[in-house]
């Protein structure tokens, strides 16, 4: 029996190398994606040693793309996008346009065609979902206003890239100059046919898929078989992607995205996401490995200036555009810097796009090498951007605190400013944060006619609360004088419902300094956060997982361990 078949060796060597290098990358606080890409470099034809079968790697990568896009669809939330649409939609469109123009300019300087520069610029304009979400999750920013804007921005980018993947094959001939002398109708015909096929697929999915897919999944779930449920999810994702390509002639990526999006509306979507995660991650790793195999490391020596220009566009060009747009819309510097840092990298969509561009003859191999090398560099440097952001915000808070102390010591030298309006409420509850947890708490307190004051800094939420007659102080509760304005000294309790335990600790410490006897209740996500909040003076810290476990035990008459 042959033990060294190309398929097995490609999978085994790819996963083992990716694991080792991904672990090293994680150890040095770099995204594991860098390790996966480097694993591909070591397996590729441009480095000595073992060379994997590129055709097999590409087939595996195609499955990885399908599962990646299925995952994007599963987590696509129209509600989240609409909540930040006023900044995310125009911001992402302008930022994509700026990065694309910069890419076209660099392509012109390198002697490429307009089509090559267009694909190159589009590839540089879209950030990696994996890298962005990981950075936000590490800082517990996903539920914050900054996090929602960043995720909404990324959704718009992803949708723009999905549309690009659909249209690019239809207009490839025009971009290559093959449409010279042709009438406008003949040039528009391929685009209209492609859009017609996509529209047919979308209608089919919305009319038939929306009914059949959730019904099928619910039927399988009621069988009680976990293996069948998992198999059903994979069959749906892969089957819809393959069927979309076979019947409607649209890409695997678009088919998988719509399958995930339709499934996201089902109450079983979270279970489906959890069940598919291991295999999705494994094939995603193989996708990144296959991309790494295309990278020629010699490009660093062969093309140093074009590579520097590419990295500059990724790290500074589109980030500067994003910063300016966010500030133009009136958001604070902290939000603008968070969005800029989030977008200072490129990832999976960029790889898919350049592969398509090379396959269509639009982008030269040189352009693909620059994008792939730029991706590795940008993903490696992205944590540094967030570290600088964290330091900037920490210094800003420290300066604000120092300025507040100086003003208290020497009031006559202080710069006059408009004081915060102080509440007249007494014996009330002060609620910090009106997100998923805070909104539930607020509704219950209002139903019980409990006097309530909310501290919130999200404009839409503030307006909604004011329309309900709830007293609101707009701003960050950790800012100077906010808790005094909320009269925590005369309150019956303080509820810190924000998800950021670090910021929550600052709020708790300031409240405890103002009132040694004030009951303070906060939320946490881990034992470390519980200890941190209690250390700063919280009376009670609630962790969601613990409360769920207690409720489950209570239902069966058992007692939770202390």
ABEGO torsion letter per residue (X at the ends): XBABBAAAAAAAAAAAAAAAAAAAAAAAGBBAAAAAAAAAAAABAABBEBBBBAAAAAAAAAAAAAAAAAAAAAABBAAAAAAAAAAAAAAAAAAAAAAAAAAAAAAAAAGBBAAAAAAAAAAAABBBAAAAAAAAAAAGAAABAAAAAAAAAAAAAAAAAAAAAAAAAAAAAAAAGAABGBBAAAAAAAAAAAAAAAAAAAAAAAAAAAAAAAAAAAAAAAAGBAAAAAAAAAAAAAAAAAAAAAAAGBBAAAAAAAAAAAAAABAAAAAAAAAAAAAAAAAAAAAAAAAAAABBAAAAAABAAAAAAAAAAAAAAAAAAAAAAAAAAGBBAAAAAAAAAAABBBBAAAAAAAAAAAAAGABBAAAAAAAAAAAAAAAAAAAAAAAAAAAAAAAAAAAAAAAAAAAAABAAABBBBBBBBBBABBGBBBBBEBBAAAAAAAAAAAAAGBBBBBBBABAAAAAAAAAAGBBBBBEBAABBGAAAAAGAAABAEBBBABABAAAAAAAAAAAAAABAABBBBBBBABAAAAAAAAAAGBABBBBAAAAAAAAAAAAAGBBBBX
